[in-house]
Amino acid sequence: MGTVKGKNATVRDKNTTVRGKNATVKTTDATVKVSATQKAVLELLSGNGKLTAEEMANDIGRDITIIKRQIRVLKEKDLLHHIGFDKTGYWKVTKSL
């Protein structure tokens, strides 16, 4: 199980706000740096893997294109995977926060 540390990074559920610049996800394999927005996406998807990018954008208060970009980056960092089809699938956070 990993831990998250960040400079003034705070995330609040239900009308989530993101503050701070970066966070660090420590895993048994390596340490991966993530932004505050990426951290917010991971935390939201940890709670509900069926959220859409549009729902996350509304919860975090960021534009949908930013959320989609952050999802792509998280997938590249192997922190996030999509299981199943586009409409019926879900997101799985591979590294715990």
Backbone bond lengths (Angstrom), bond angles and torsions (degrees), N, CA, C in turn:
res aa  C-N    CA-C-N  psi(-1)  N-CA   C-N-CA  omega(-1)  CA-C   N-CA-C  phi
1 M - - - 1.439 - - 1.522 108.19 -
2 G 1.325 118.52 133.25 1.449 122.40 -175.66 1.519 112.08 -95.26
3 T 1.312 115.31 173.71 1.459 121.34 176.31 1.520 108.37 -127.04
4 V 1.317 115.81 157.55 1.457 120.32 178.82 1.502 109.03 -121.01
5 K 1.330 115.89 130.21 1.454 121.38 174.98 1.508 108.19 -127.51
6 G 1.315 117.46 142.06 1.460 118.89 179.85 1.515 111.57 -154.89
7 K 1.324 115.78 158.46 1.448 121.46 176.24 1.515 108.71 -81.30
8 N 1.293 117.42 109.85 1.461 123.24 178.39 1.523 112.54 51.53
9 A 1.315 117.74 29.54 1.463 120.70 -179.64 1.517 108.97 -86.55
10 T 1.316 116.12 116.65 1.452 120.48 177.71 1.513 109.22 -128.56
11 V 1.298 116.33 140.81 1.456 121.77 177.35 1.509 107.22 -132.32
12 R 1.318 116.43 130.69 1.460 121.30 178.82 1.512 108.54 -117.75
13 D 1.328 116.44 135.11 1.455 120.20 177.91 1.522 109.86 -74.95
14 K 1.337 115.20 161.97 1.460 123.63 -179.33 1.514 108.87 55.44
15 N 1.284 117.55 102.30 1.463 124.34 -171.21 1.523 109.32 60.93
16 T 1.314 115.02 54.44 1.450 123.34 -175.14 1.521 111.39 -59.75
17 T 1.314 115.42 136.34 1.454 121.12 172.35 1.512 108.16 -115.54
18 V 1.305 115.60 145.40 1.460 120.49 -179.04 1.508 107.98 -118.10
19 R 1.315 116.07 128.64 1.455 121.71 176.15 1.509 108.28 -133.19
20 G 1.296 115.89 150.30 1.455 119.84 177.96 1.509 110.96 104.08
21 K 1.320 114.62 171.58 1.449 119.36 -174.99 1.511 112.41 -102.64
22 N 1.296 118.48 -56.97 1.452 120.63 -172.75 1.520 111.17 -137.51
23 A 1.300 114.83 159.70 1.462 122.19 173.17 1.511 106.66 -135.35
24 T 1.297 116.64 164.93 1.450 121.33 178.77 1.510 108.84 -124.85
25 V 1.316 116.87 128.00 1.452 122.05 175.86 1.516 107.05 -101.29
26 K 1.330 116.90 116.43 1.458 121.14 178.94 1.514 108.66 -98.33
27 T 1.295 115.41 126.61 1.452 120.99 177.09 1.516 107.85 -122.65
28 T 1.322 115.94 175.05 1.457 118.82 179.02 1.521 111.11 -69.52
29 D 1.352 117.36 -25.23 1.457 120.90 -178.34 1.527 112.40 -83.97
30 A 1.320 116.74 -49.28 1.459 120.43 -174.26 1.519 109.76 -162.26
31 T 1.322 115.74 172.12 1.451 121.82 175.85 1.519 107.93 -103.31
32 V 1.325 116.37 128.22 1.456 122.03 -177.42 1.522 108.21 -119.80
33 K 1.325 116.75 128.45 1.463 120.24 177.69 1.515 109.61 -85.55
34 V 1.336 115.65 135.26 1.456 121.42 176.54 1.523 108.86 -130.86
35 S 1.323 116.09 150.89 1.460 120.85 178.33 1.527 109.41 -77.99
36 A 1.320 115.68 171.39 1.457 120.42 178.33 1.531 110.91 -63.83
37 T 1.330 116.51 -37.39 1.469 120.00 178.21 1.520 110.36 -66.96
38 Q 1.332 117.38 -41.99 1.463 121.14 177.89 1.523 110.39 -63.04
39 K 1.315 116.92 -39.36 1.464 121.29 177.95 1.534 109.83 -62.86
40 A 1.334 116.40 -42.32 1.461 120.56 179.47 1.527 110.67 -63.37
41 V 1.338 116.92 -41.52 1.467 121.00 178.13 1.521 110.06 -62.19
42 L 1.328 117.44 -45.88 1.467 120.97 179.81 1.525 111.54 -61.60
43 E 1.326 116.79 -41.20 1.463 119.94 -179.40 1.524 111.48 -67.86
44 L 1.332 116.64 -40.50 1.465 119.37 177.96 1.523 110.86 -64.19
45 L 1.336 117.14 -43.85 1.458 120.71 -178.13 1.524 112.30 -73.44
46 S 1.311 117.83 -23.40 1.466 120.28 174.59 1.526 109.82 -65.73
47 G 1.316 115.97 -34.49 1.455 120.98 -179.88 1.518 113.54 -82.09
48 N 1.340 116.67 -34.67 1.462 120.50 -177.63 1.525 108.45 -150.86
49 G 1.307 117.37 99.43 1.452 123.01 -177.20 1.516 114.71 -72.31
50 K 1.319 117.77 -5.35 1.469 121.03 -179.13 1.523 112.87 -96.59
51 L 1.324 118.41 5.94 1.462 121.06 178.86 1.519 110.74 -65.47
52 T 1.322 115.91 144.76 1.463 120.55 175.06 1.530 109.05 -91.95
53 A 1.329 115.59 166.15 1.463 120.23 177.92 1.530 110.31 -61.30
54 E 1.318 116.65 -37.26 1.463 120.87 179.43 1.531 111.29 -65.03
55 E 1.326 117.02 -42.29 1.467 120.53 178.23 1.528 110.79 -65.34
56 M 1.328 116.77 -40.15 1.469 119.49 178.11 1.520 110.81 -65.72
57 A 1.332 117.05 -40.54 1.468 120.93 178.81 1.529 110.31 -60.05
58 N 1.328 117.04 -41.94 1.461 120.73 178.59 1.518 111.47 -66.84
59 D 1.339 117.48 -42.41 1.462 121.42 -179.27 1.526 112.09 -66.55
60 I 1.334 116.50 -39.72 1.465 120.95 -176.39 1.521 111.38 -84.75
61 G 1.336 116.14 -26.76 1.464 119.13 -179.14 1.517 112.37 86.96
62 R 1.325 117.14 26.67 1.467 122.11 178.67 1.520 108.46 -119.25
63 D 1.328 116.74 164.81 1.455 122.38 178.78 1.526 110.44 -70.38
64 I 1.321 116.57 148.68 1.460 121.70 -177.23 1.532 111.80 -61.87
65 T 1.340 117.88 -33.54 1.470 119.27 179.40 1.523 111.39 -66.59
66 I 1.319 116.91 -33.54 1.471 120.65 176.55 1.521 109.65 -66.81
67 I 1.322 117.19 -43.27 1.466 121.11 179.72 1.527 110.39 -62.58
68 K 1.330 117.39 -44.74 1.461 120.47 179.14 1.521 111.42 -62.08
69 R 1.326 117.49 -39.16 1.465 121.27 177.46 1.524 110.61 -64.46
70 Q 1.337 116.68 -42.98 1.460 120.41 -179.45 1.524 111.04 -66.68
71 I 1.325 117.35 -35.88 1.470 120.74 175.85 1.524 109.77 -62.26
72 R 1.348 116.28 -44.82 1.464 120.07 178.53 1.531 111.22 -58.98
73 V 1.331 116.81 -43.46 1.465 121.11 -179.97 1.529 110.49 -65.34
74 L 1.329 117.34 -42.20 1.464 120.92 178.93 1.526 111.15 -63.78
75 K 1.328 117.10 -36.26 1.472 120.43 175.90 1.530 110.34 -65.90
76 E 1.335 116.80 -40.81 1.466 121.20 178.52 1.524 111.50 -64.48
77 K 1.326 116.82 -33.90 1.469 121.77 178.78 1.522 112.04 -82.17
78 D 1.333 116.54 1.39 1.465 123.36 179.37 1.531 112.37 62.23
79 L 1.322 116.11 34.17 1.463 121.30 176.75 1.525 111.64 -100.75
80 L 1.328 116.56 -12.75 1.453 121.46 -173.26 1.523 109.53 -146.34
81 H 1.324 116.19 137.98 1.466 122.28 177.03 1.515 109.39 -134.61
82 H 1.337 115.87 146.09 1.459 120.68 174.04 1.514 108.31 -102.71
83 I 1.316 116.24 127.21 1.462 123.18 -179.00 1.524 108.31 -106.62
84 G 1.323 117.26 128.03 1.461 121.07 175.01 1.510 113.80 92.86
85 F 1.331 114.78 -164.84 1.458 122.22 -178.11 1.522 111.05 -80.21
86 D 1.345 116.09 165.18 1.463 121.13 -178.64 1.531 112.86 -57.12
87 K 1.310 117.71 -46.77 1.473 120.37 -175.28 1.521 113.88 -83.93
88 T 1.325 117.18 -31.90 1.467 118.96 -174.41 1.524 113.34 -109.19
89 G 1.325 117.95 -2.76 1.457 121.20 -176.71 1.519 113.02 -81.32
90 Y 1.321 114.57 -172.31 1.469 120.83 179.65 1.517 109.79 -149.47
91 W 1.332 115.95 163.96 1.451 122.80 178.62 1.511 109.77 -95.33
92 K 1.326 115.37 140.55 1.457 121.03 176.68 1.527 108.70 -123.67
93 V 1.323 115.84 121.34 1.459 121.26 175.99 1.518 107.29 -79.69
94 T 1.334 117.47 117.75 1.468 120.90 -172.81 1.518 112.89 -83.88
95 K 1.320 117.65 -26.81 1.457 121.58 178.85 1.520 107.61 -116.91
96 S 1.320 116.97 125.94 1.465 121.56 -177.88 1.522 111.08 -68.66
97 L 1.328 115.10 149.48 1.472 120.73 175.76 1.492 110.62 -83.91
